[in-house]
Amino acid sequence: MQDKVNLAEKLASFSDHWKPRIVAGYNGNDIMVVRIEGPFDWHKHDETDDLFLVIEGRLDIELRDRIVTLNPGELFIVPAGVEHRPVARHGEVKMLLIEPSGTPNTGDPATAVEKLII
C-alpha cells in the first residue's frame, strides 16, 4: 500500500510549466499534477477522455465551439476525439490530471512531453 500523497507538497517541489508529474497511479491510470501558464497547443486524444481538475488559479479550456472556464475545485472532462486547448490567461494554474498511463499530453507521441514521477 502506498503512503498518502500531499498535492500541495508535490506542486511545491517543481516550478516549470506544462510538464506533468506523476504522483500516483491506479487501475492503469496516472494521477498527475502540473503547473501551467499561458496557452497549450490545440490537440485531441482519440482513445481517451481528458480530465482537468483545477486546484489553484483559473483555467479556460477552449473547444472549437465554446470556452469552459474552471475555478479552484472545479473539473471538466473533454470527451475522446474532441479538439481542445487549455489556456491559463490569468496567471499560473495548478491542476490535477488523470489519464491512462502512457497517454501523450499532446495526443501525439512525437510531440509529447515526458512525464516525470515524483
Secondary structure as the mmCIF struct_conf table of DSSP 4:
data_model
#
loop_
_struct_conf.conf_type_id
_struct_conf.id
_struct_conf.beg_label_comp_id
_struct_conf.beg_label_asym_id
_struct_conf.beg_label_seq_id
_struct_conf.end_label_comp_id
_struct_conf.end_label_asym_id
_struct_conf.end_label_seq_id
HELX_LH_PP_P HELX_LH_PP_P1 GLN A 2 LYS A 4
HELX_RH_AL_P HELX_RH_AL_P1 LEU A 7 ALA A 12
TURN_TY1_P TURN_TY1_P1 SER A 13 SER A 13
BEND BEND1 HIS A 17 TRP A 18
STRN STRN1 ARG A 21 TYR A 26
TURN_TY1_P TURN_TY1_P2 ASN A 27 GLY A 28
STRN STRN2 ASN A 29 PRO A 39
STRN STRN3 HIS A 43 HIS A 43
BEND BEND2 ASP A 46 THR A 48
STRN STRN4 ASP A 50 GLU A 56
BEND BEND3 GLY A 57 GLY A 57
STRN STRN5 LEU A 59 LEU A 63
BEND BEND4 ARG A 64 ASP A 65
STRN STRN6 ILE A 67 LEU A 70
TURN_TY1_P TURN_TY1_P3 PRO A 72 GLY A 73
STRN STRN7 LEU A 75 VAL A 78
HELX_LH_PP_P HELX_LH_PP_P2 PRO A 79 PRO A 79
TURN_TY1_P TURN_TY1_P4 ALA A 80 GLY A 81
STRN STRN8 HIS A 84 PRO A 100
TURN_TY1_P TURN_TY1_P5 SER A 101 GLY A 102
TURN_TY1_P TURN_TY1_P6 ASN A 105 THR A 106
BEND BEND5 GLY A 107 GLY A 107
TURN_TY1_P TURN_TY1_P7 PRO A 109 THR A 111
HELX_LH_PP_P HELX_LH_PP_P3 ALA A 112 LYS A 115
STRN STRN9 LEU A 116 ILE A 117
#
